Amino acid sequence: MTSYISATEAERREMLAAIGVGSIDDLFADIPAQLRLGRALALDAGLSEQEVYDELRALAARNVSAEDEVSFLGAGMYDSYVPALVDSIISRSEFLTPYTPYQPEISQGGLQAMFEYQTAISELTGLPVSNASVYEGPSAVAAAGYVAKLENGRRRFIVARGVHPHARETLATLAKGYGMETEEAPLRDGRTELAPLDDSVSAIILQQPNFLGVVEDVAPLAAAAREAGALTICSCDPIPLALLKPPGECGVDVAVGEGQTLGNRLDFGGPSFGFFAVTQSLLRRIPGRIAGETTDVEGRRGFVLTLQTREQHIRRERATSNICTSQALNALAGVIYLSWLGRRGLVELAELMLQRTAYARERLAAVEGVELLVDQPVVREFAVRLGAPVESVIARCREEGINPGYPLGRDYPELDDCLLVAITERRTRADIDRLADALAAAVATERERLAVRA
């Protein structure tokens, strides 16, 4: 590998002469003078390498990782265990370095990895077509909305309030760009309440389980959408799909979701990957790329890029996506993780999570000053109402080395007294008991403090 060497003054003059301008400033002639800085940047002498290292180390020390405290924080990203096998495989050079397979005939390994990943996602979601992944969960929801717009040309999305706030925001941003409107469907007792739909609705967007951890009754909602000629888009947590009825069997047209819990660490919120599966009829609407299986002229198994809907390929202005790179390495981690678990292992993991969630609900509901927000079936996480200021309770628990959960008031003002508690396979019964004790002490202390002030 050659070192980078900056251009010499003679080389700059040669390049400027080749493009027919006298100076570098001429290249910026179209920018109005009042918008230019007009002086050199006021840069100080900077820091030495050692000083930069010390500064970054001090900044890093201000973070508290999920390895340093018992974390019940979830809300879309979860402290799941990643087996050593995942890192061992994705760190191999042939997986760590490949980019977009522009010459798929010499990228058989990469294409096979995509194909195996797609197969796993199709089996999880109960839908026949999966792409080779997208960036992450919220952008997958937004891309699914565009699929619906292309399919039926209608102008409105009905988005359940139980869909992750980041996904709702991402969808609203993109929808505005292509002239769509978004409206919210409210939650009643933790579940989506859908008003009658008219022929202006392009799609309804749900989440399973929803942001509060509540299991939605997807089938009747999907049936209502189908009757109105709209699509159903469902954002799913992949682990509970081992126990819940697959979205494809509930009448869902597009199943998407965040894949972080499949072999990917928290890593400050990314990178991860988004999965994307659709019915056969939406095959040519799906964003990104699809790897397919075939045979060569000698009858040997091989793989191809079956579909590429990106703007930089042959479809150009008719493209359904401007996604330039799938999260192939992260998606590979996902399929390795699923293969490591196997069919039975995935079910056992989901059952373990369900049992510990039930135990946590029971323990916390017994704490004075803590009550369940809703009495509905939940998976992975659940909301509790606290009889004390939520942020203050969180701060007191963290002093004990416990992050008790996510303050729902940040995204749901009407739930500013509620805490969202997440359970993963890393949270033991002993951890849950510690949480119950810490919450009991924190709530009692805050109530006493407020009583004294009153």
VOPAKE-695649 format. One record per atom (N, C-alpha, C): x, y, z. Coordinates in steps of 0.1 Angstrom, whole numbers, plus 2048, in hexadecimal, padded with zeros to 3 digits. Layout:
REM VOPAKE-695649
XYZ
...
REM end
This chain:
REM VOPAKE-695649
8097F4800
800800800
80980C800
8078167F7
80F8227F6
80A82C800
813835804
80F83F80E
80984B806
80085280C
7FA85E806
804869805
80686F7FA
80F87B7F8
8068867F2
8068917F8
7FE89D7F3
8048A27E6
7FC8A87DE
8008AE7D1
80A8B97D3
8148BA7CB
81E8C57CB
8188D17C5
81E8DC7C7
8198E97C0
81A8E77B1
8248E17AC
8248DF79D
8198D6798
8158CC7A0
80A8C379C
7FD8CB79D
7FC8D47A7
7EF8DC7A7
7EE8E579B
7F98EB797
7F88F478B
7F58EC77F
7FA8E077E
7F78D7772
7E98D3772
7E38D077D
7D58CC77E
7CC8D877B
7CF8E4780
7C78F077D
7C88F376E
7D38F2768
7D58F575A
7CD8EB752
7CC8DE756
7C58D474F
7B68D774F
7B08DD759
7A28E075A
79F8EE756
7A98F6753
7A790374D
7A490E757
7A990E763
7A791876D
7B591D771
7B592A776
7C292F77A
7C692C788
7BC92A791
7C092879F
7B591F7A6
7B891B7B2
7AE9137B9
7A291C7BD
7A49297BF
7999327C3
78F9337B7
7949317AB
78B9327A0
7809277A0
78491B7A7
77A9107A8
76E9147B0
76F91E7B8
7659227C2
75E92F7BD
7609337B1
75B9407AC
74C9417AC
7459357AC
7369367AC
7309387BA
7399377C4
7349397D2
7359487D4
72994F7D8
72A95D7DB
7349617E5
73A96D7E2
7469727EB
7429737F9
7359777FC
73197980A
73096C812
73096180B
72F954811
73C94D814
74795480E
75494E810
75B95481D
76394C823
76A95082F
77395C82D
77B95C823
78396781F
790968827
79395E82F
79F95E837
7A395083A
7AF94E83F
7B4941843
7AC93C84F
7AA92F851
7A492A85C
7AC92C869
7A5930874
7AD933880
7AF926888
7B991F883
7BD91288A
7C8914893
7C790E89F
7D390F8A8
7DD9058A4
7E79048AC
7F28FA8A9
7EE8EC8AA
7E38E98B1
7DE8DC8B3
7E58D58BE
7E38C88BF
7E98C08CA
7F28B58C4
7FB8B08CC
8048A68C8
7FC8998C8
80188E8C2
7FB8818C2
7F887C8D0
80187E8D9
7FF8798E7
7F48818EE
7F488E8EB
7EA8968F1
7DC8938EC
7DB8908DF
7CE88C8DA
7CA87F8E0
7D38758E1
7D08688E8
7CB86A8F6
7D18738FE
7CD87590C
7BF87C90C
7BD885903
7B088C902
7A58828FF
7A787A8F5
79D8708F1
79B8668FC
7A5862903
7A485890E
79C85E919
79E86B91C
796871926
787872923
784875916
777876911
770868912
77885D90E
77285090E
76F84B91C
777850926
77584C934
768852939
76285C933
755861937
749858934
74B84F92B
741845927
74083A931
733835932
73182993A
72B81F931
73281492F
72D80A925
72480092C
71D7F8924
7147ED929
71C7E3931
7297E292F
7327D9936
7357DE944
7337EB947
7367F1953
72B7F395D
71E7F1958
7137F2961
7087E895C
6FF7E4965
6F57DB961
6EA7E395A
6E97E194D
6E07E9945
6D37E3941
6C87EA944
6BB7E6940
6B67F1936
6BF7F7930
6BC801925
6BA7FA918
6AF7FD911
6AD7F7904
6A88018FA
69B8018F7
69580B8EE
69B80A8E0
69D7FE8DC
6A27FC8CE
6B07F68CC
6B87F98D6
6C67F38D6
6C87EC8E3
6CE7E08E3
6CD7D78EF
6DB7D18F2
6DD7CF8FF
6E97C9904
6E97BA903
6EA7B58F7
6EA7A78F4
6F87A18F3
6F87948F6
70578D8F6
70978A8E7
71578D8E4
71B7898D7
72577E8D8
7237728D3
72C7678D5
73976A8CE
7447648D3
7517678CD
7527628BF
74A7588BB
74A7538AE
74775E8A3
73F7688A7
73B77289D
74777A89A
74E77F8A4
75A7878A1
76577F89A
76677389D
77076A897
76E769888
762768884
75F767876
75F77486E
75877E874
75878B86C
76579286C
76E78E874
77B795874
78578F86A
781784863
78977E858
78978884D
795789846
79779483C
78D793831
78978782D
780786821
77278B825
76E78C832
761792835
7637A083A
76E7A4840
7707B1846
7717BC83B
7777B882F
77B7C2826
7727C3819
7697BA816
7627BB809
7597C7808
7577CC7FC
74E7D77FA
7447D27F0
73C7DB7EA
7317D77E1
7367CE7D6
7307C37D4
7347B97CA
7307BE7BC
7387C87B6
7357CC7A9
7387C279E
7417B87A1
7447AD799
73F7A07A0
73279E7A1
72D7937A9
7337857A6
737783799
73C776796
74977279D
75077D7A2
75C77A7AA
75A77D7B9
74E77E7BD
74A7817CB
7417777D1
74476A7CD
73B75F7D1
73975E7E1
7447607E8
74375F7F6
73A76A7FC
73C7767F8
7347817FD
72677F7F9
72377B7ED
7157797E8
70F76D7F0
7167637F3
7117587FB
70D75D809
71576580F
71276A81C
70577281C
70477B811
6F7782810
6EB77980E
6ED76E806
6E2765803
6DE75E810
6E8759818
6E5752824
6DE75C82E
6E276882F
6DC772837
6CD774833
6CB776826
6BD778821
6B476D825
6BA760823
6B2755827
6AE755835
6B775883E
6B475984C
6A976384F
6AA76F849
6A077984C
692775846
69276F83B
68576A835
67F76083F
687757844
68274D84E
67D75385A
68475E85F
67F76486B
67276C869
67177385E
66577B85C
65A775855
65C76984F
651762848
64E76983B
657770835
655777828
65F77181E
65C770812
664769808
670770803
67077D804
67B7857FE
68278E808
68F78D809
697796812
6A279C80A
6A57A980D
6B17AE806
6BE7AC80F
6C97B180A
6D67AE811
6D97B781C
6CF7BE822
6CF7C782D
6CF7D5829
6CC7DE833
6CC7EC831
6D47F283D
6D47FF83F
6DD805849
6D9801857
6CD80385B
6C8801869
6B9801869
6B37FF875
6A57FD876
69C809872
69F815877
697821873
697824864
6A382385D
6A382584F
69C81A847
69C80E84D
694803847
685806847
68080C852
672810852
66F81B848
678825847
67682F83D
67682A82F
68082182C
68081B81E
67481281B
66F80C825
662804824
65780D820
656819826
64C823822
64D826813
65982880E
65B82B800
6568207F7
6588137FC
6538087F4
6448097F3
63D80C7FE
62F80D7FD
62A8187F4
6318247F4
62E82F7EB
62F82A7DD
63A8237D9
63C81F7CC
6318147C8
62D80C7D1
6238027CE
6168077CB
6118107D3
6038147D1
6018237CF
60B82B7D0
60A8397CC
6028427D5
5FE83D7E1
5F68457EA
5FE84E7F2
5F78577FA
5FF862800
60086280F
5FA859816
5FB859825
60084C82B
60884E836
60C84383E
60584584C
601839851
5FB83985F
606832867
60C839870
617833878
613831886
61482588B
610823899
61A82A8A3
6148308AD
61C8378B7
62682E8BE
6238218BD
62C8178C3
6388148BB
63A81A8AF
6468188A7
6518208AD
65D81B8AC
6688228B2
6698318AE
66A83A8B7
66A8498B4
67484C8A9
6808468A9
68A84989E
685845891
67E839890
679835884
66E83E87F
665842888
65B84C884
66085987F
66B85E885
67186A881
678868873
67F85D871
68585A864
67B859859
67085285C
666851852
66085E84E
65D866858
657874856
66087C84D
66D87C850
677884848
67788083A
677873837
67886E829
66A870822
65F86E82A
65286F824
65087D81F
654887826
653895822
65A897815
665891813
66D892807
66688D7FB
65E8837FC
65787E7F0
6478807F1
64488B7F9
6368907F8
62C888800
63088180A
627878812
62487F81F
61887B825
61487F832
61587383C
618876848
61886C852
60F87085E
607866862
5FE86886D
60085D877
5FE860884
60085688F
5F384F892
5F4842895
5EA83A89B
5ED8398A9
5E483C8B2
5E783D8C1
5E882F8C7
5ED82E8D3
5ED8228DB
5E28228E5
5DB8178E6
5D18168F1
5D580A8F9
5D780C906
5DC80190F
5E87FA909
5F1803903
5FE7FD8FE
5FE7F88F0
5F27F68EA
5F17F08DC
5EC7FA8D2
5EF7F88C6
5EB8018BB
5DC8018B9
5D680D8B8
5C880E8B5
5C68158A7
5C180D89E
5C1812890
5B381788C
5B2823888
5A5829883
5A2823875
596824871
593820863
59C826859
5A081F84F
5A9823844
5A1827838
5A6831831
5A0834824
5AA831819
5A683580C
5AF831801
5BA83B7FE
5BD844808
5C984C807
5D484680F
5D283C817
5DC83681F
5E582D817
5F282F816
5FB82780F
5FF81B817
60281D824
60681282D
60481583B
60280B843
60380D852
610807856
61680D860
623809865
622806874
6267F9877
6257F4885
6327F088A
6337EC897
63F7E789C
63B7DB8A5
6437D08A4
6407C48AC
64C7BE8B2
64D7BD8C0
6447C48C9
6477D38C8
63D7DB8CD
63F7EA8CB
6497F08D5
64A7FD8D4
6558048DB
6538028EA
6477FF8EF
6447FD8FD
6467EE901
64A7E68F7
64C7D88F9
6407CF8F8
6347D68F5
6277CF8F4
6267C78E7
6217BB8E8
61F7B38DC
6127B88D5
6147BC8C8
6087C18C1
6017B58BA
5F47B78B9
5EC7AD8B1
5EC7B18A3
5F67AD89B
5F97B288E
5EE7AE884
5EA7A1884
5E179C87A
5D57A4877
5CD7A8881
5C17B087D
5C57BE878
5D07C487D
5D47D1877
5D87D0869
5DF7C5865
5E37C2857
5D77C084F
5CD7B9854
5C17B684D
5B97C3849
5B97CC853
5B27D9851
5BA7E1846
5C77E0846
5CF7E783C
5CC7E182E
5CC7D482D
5CA7CD821
5BC7D181B
5B27D1824
5A47D481F
5A47E2819
5AC7EC81E
5AC7F9819
5B67FB80E
5BC7F0809
5C67F17FE
5D47F6802
5D67F680F
5E37FC814
5ED7F0817
5F97F3818
6037E981C
6057E982B
60A7DF831
60E7DE83F
61D7DD840
6237E6847
6317E684A
6337E3859
63B7D985C
63D7D686A
64C7D686D
6507DE877
65E7DE87C
65F7D4888
6687CA887
6687BF890
6757BE897
6747BA8A4
6807B58AC
6827A78A8
68E7A48A2
69079689C
69078B8A7
69478D8B3
6957828BD
68777D8C1
67D7868C4
6707818C7
66977A8BC
66D77C8B0
6677758A4
6697668A5
6727618AE
6737538B0
66774D8B7
65F7568BE
6537528C6
6467578C0
6477638BB
63B7698B5
6387648A7
62B7668A3
628762895
62F76B88C
636766882
63D76E878
634778871
63A78486F
63278F868
62C78A85B
633782853
62E77D847
621775848
62076E853
614766856
60876F85C
60B77B85F
601785864
5FC78E85A
60078C84D
5FB795842
6047A1840
6107A2846
6197AD844
61F7AC837
6207B8830
6267B9823
6357BB823
6397C382D
6487C782E
64B7C583D
6557BD83F
65B7BC84D
6697C184D
66B7CA856
6797D0857
67C7D0866
6897D4869
68C7D5877
69B7D8879
69F7DA886
6AC7DC88A
6B37CF88D
6BF7CC887
6C57C0889
6D07C0894
6D17CA89C
6DC7CB8A5
6DD7C08AF
6D17BA8B3
6D27AF8BD
6D77A28B7
6D97A28AA
6DE7958A4
6ED7978A2
6F47948AC
7037938AB
70A7A18A9
7047AC8AC
70A7B98AC
7097C08B9
7157C58BE
7157CC8CA
70F7DA8CA
70E7E08D6
7087ED8D6
7107F88CF
71D7F88D2
7278008CA
72280F8C9
71E8158D4
71A8238D4
70E8258CA
70681B8C8
6FA81C8BF
6FC8198B1
7088138AD
70A80F89F
71880C89C
71B806890
711803886
70A7F6889
6FF7F4883
6F87E7884
6F37E4876
6E77DF875
6E17DD867
6D27DC868
6CB7E085D
6BD7DF85D
6B97D3854
6AF7CB858
6AB7C184F
69E7C5848
69B7BF83C
6907C3834
68B7B782C
67E7B482E
6787A8827
66A7AC822
6677A7816
65A7AB810
65379E80A
6477A1806
63F7967FE
6457957F0
64278B7E9
6477897DC
6437947D2
6377997D4
6327A47CB
63A7B17CC
6417B37D7
6497BF7D9
6587BD7D6
65B7B27CF
6697AF7CC
6707BA7C6
66A7C07BC
6717CB7B4
6707D87BA
66A7D97C6
6697E67CD
6737E77D8
6797DC7DC
6827DB7E7
68F7E37E5
6947EA7EF
6A07F27ED
6AD7E97EE
6B87EF7EA
6C57E87EC
6C77DD7E1
6CB7D17E6
6CF7C67DD
6CA7B97E2
6C97B07D9
6C57A27DD
6CE7987D6
6D478F7DE
6DD7857D9
6D47787D6
6D77727CB
6CF7667C8
6D875A7C5
6D274E7C6
6D97417C3
6D673C7B5
6E07377AF
6DE7327A1
6E872679F
6E9721793
6F4718790
6FB71D784
708719783
71071D777
70E71376B
715715761
71370D755
7176FE757
71E6FC762
7226EE765
7196E8770
70E6F0774
7056EB77E
7096ED78C
7146F578E
7196F779C
7117027A2
70F7027B0
70870C7B7
7107197B6
7097247B4
70F7317B3
70673C7B8
70B7487B9
7037537BE
70475F7B5
6FA7677B4
6FA7737AB
6F377E7B3
6F578B7AE
6ED7967B2
6E07967AA
6D57917B0
6C97907A8
6C379D7A5
6C37A67AF
6BC7B37AD
6C47BE7B4
6C67C97AC
6CC7D57B2
6C47E17AE
6BD7E77B8
6B47F17B5
6BA7FF7B7
6C78007B8
6CD80C7BC
6CE8167B0
6CF8237B3
6D082D7A9
6DD82C7A1
6E88277A6
6F482779F
6F681B796
6EC812796
6EC80778D
6E280B781
6DE80177A
6D780376D
6CA80A76F
6C480A77B
6B681077C
6B781F77C
6C2825781
6C4833782
6B883A788
6B1843780
6A684B786
69A84378A
699836785
68E82D789
692825796
69D82879C
6A18207A8
6988227B3
6978177BB
68E8187C7
69781B7D4
6A481D7D2
6AC81F7DE
6B98277DA
6BE82F7E3
6CB8357E1
6D582F7EB
6D28247F1
6DB81D7FB
6E78197F3
6F381E7F7
6FF81B7EF
70680E7F4
70580B801
70C800807
7037F9811
7017EC810
6FA7E581B
7037E4827
6FE7E0832
7067DE83E
70A7CF83E
7127CC834
7147BD831
71C7B783D
7257BD843
72D7B784D
7247B585A
71C7BF85D
7137BE869
7087B3866
7037B385A
6FA7A9856
70079B857
70C79A853
71378D854
714788863
71779286B
71778F87A
70978A87E
6FF78F878
6F178B87C
6EF77D878
6F377986C
6F076B867
6F976186E
705765872
70E75C87A
70875A887
70276488D
6FC76389A
6F075A89A
6E875B88F
6DC75388E
6E074488B
6EB742884
6F0735881
6F572F88E
6FC737896
7027328A3
6F672D8AC
6EC7358AC
6E07318B5
6D97258AF
6D77258A2
6CE71B89C
6C071D89F
6B7716899
6A971789B
6A47168A9
6A970B8AF
6A57088BD
6AB7128C7
6B77168C4
6BE7208CD
6B772D8CD
6B37318C1
6AC73E8C0
69F73E8C8
6977338C8
68B7328CF
68E7328DE
69972B8E2
69C72A8F0
6A07388F6
6A873F8ED
6AC74D8F1
6A07568F3
6967558EA
68A75D8EB
6827598F7
68174C8FA
67A748906
68074C913
68D74C913
69575191F
692760921
692767916
690776917
68277891C
678770917
66A77291B
66876F92A
66F76492E
66D76093D
67376B946
67F770942
68577A94A
67E78794A
67878B93F
66F79793E
663795947
65D78A947
652787950
65678895F
662783962
667784970
669792974
66F79A96B
6727A896D
6667B0970
65C7AE967
64F7B5969
6497B2977
6497A597B
6447A1988
64B7A8993
6597A8992
6617AD99D
65F7BC99E
65F7C3993
65D7D2993
64F7D6997
6457CF993
6387D2996
6357D19A5
63D7C99AC
63C7C89BB
6437D39C3
64A7DB9BC
6527E69C3
6487F29C5
6487F79D1
6408039D5
64480F9CD
63B8159C6
63E8219BE
64181D9B0
63F8119AC
64180C99E
63580499A
62F80798E
6247FF989
6257FD97A
6207F2975
6217F0967
6187FA95F
61D7FE954
61680894C
60A801945
60B7F5940
6007EE939
6017DF93D
5F57D993D
5F57CB940
5F27C3933
5FC7C292B
5FC7BC91E
6087B291D
6077A8914
6137A0912
61E7A890C
62A7A6912
6367AE90D
6417A490A
64B7A9902
6577A18FF
6627AB900
66D7A6907
6797AD908
6797BA911
6707C2910
66F7CE918
6617D291C
6607DA926
6537DF92B
6547EC932
6497F3933
649800939
643800947
649807950
64480995E
642818961
63881B969
63682896E
63C82A97C
64483497D
64B83798A
644842992
64484099F
63E84A9A8
6488549AC
6528579A4
65D8619A6
662865999
669871999
66F87698C
67886B986
675868979
67C85D972
68B860971
68F86C96D
69D86E96A
6A586E978
69F872982
6A5872990
6A7863994
69D85B992
69E84D995
6A984698D
6AA849980
6B4843978
6C284797D
6C4854981
6D1859986
6D4851993
6CB84F99C
6CE8489A8
6D28399A6
6CA83399C
6CE825999
6DB824993
6DF82D98B
6EC82D984
6F882F98E
6F5836999
6FF8369A4
7028299AA
6F881F9A8
6FA8129AD
6FF8089A2
70380E997
70880698C
6FD7FF984
6F1805984
6E67FF97C
6DF80A974
6DE807967
6D681095E
6C880995D
6BE810963
6B1809965
6A8809958
6AC81194E
6A3811942
6A381F93C
699820933
69882C92A
68C83592F
68F842931
68484A935
67A84D929
66E848929
66584A91E
66185891B
662861925
65E86F923
666876918
672870915
67A87790A
6738768FD
66B86B8FB
66486A8EE
65586A8EF
6508688FB
6418678FD
63F871909
63C87D907
639887912
62F88291B
62587B916
61A87691F
61E86B928
62B866926
63085B92F
63D860936
63D86C93A
649872940
64B86C94E
642864953
64485E960
64784F95E
64B84B952
64D83D94F
65B83994B
65F82D94E
66C82894B
66A81B942
67281A938
67280E92F
67D805933
67A7F9938
6847F093D
6867E4932
6927E292E
6957D8924
69D7CC92B
6997C0926
69F7B492A
6A67AD91F
6B37A9921
6B97A0917
6BE79391E
6C478A916
6C977E91C
6D4780926
6DA78C926
6E579092F
6E179493D
6D479793E
6CE79B94B
6C978F952
6D078B95D
6CC780965
6C178396F
6BC779976
6B277B981
6B978498C
6C578198F
6CC789999
6CD798995
6D079B988
6D07A8983
6C27AF984
6B87A7981
6AA7AD983
6A77B0991
6AB7A799A
6A97A99A9
6B07B69AD
6BD7B89A8
6C47C49AB
6BD7D19A6
6B77D099A
6AF7DB994
6A37DE99D
69C7D49A1
6907D69AA
6947DD9B7
69F7D89BD
6A37DF9C9
6A87ED9C7
6AF7EF9BC
6B47FD9BA
6A98069B7
69F8029AF
69380A9AC
68B80D9B8
6898039C1
6828059CD
6898109D6
69680F9D7
69D8199DF
69D8279D9
69F8279CB
69F8349C4
69283B9C5
6878349C2
67A83A9C3
67683E9D1
6798369DB
67683A9E9
67E8479EC
68B8489E9
6938539EC
68E8609E5
68A85F9D8
68586A9D1
67786F9D6
66F8659DA
6628699E0
6648709ED
66E86B9F5
670872A02
676880A00
67F8819F6
68588F9F3
67A8989EF
6718949E6
66689D9E2
65C8A09ED
65A8979F6
651899A01
6578A4A0A
6648A3A0D
66B8ADA15
66A8BBA0F
66C8BCA02
66C8C99FB
65D8CE9FB
6538C59FB
6458CA9FB
6428D0A09
REM end
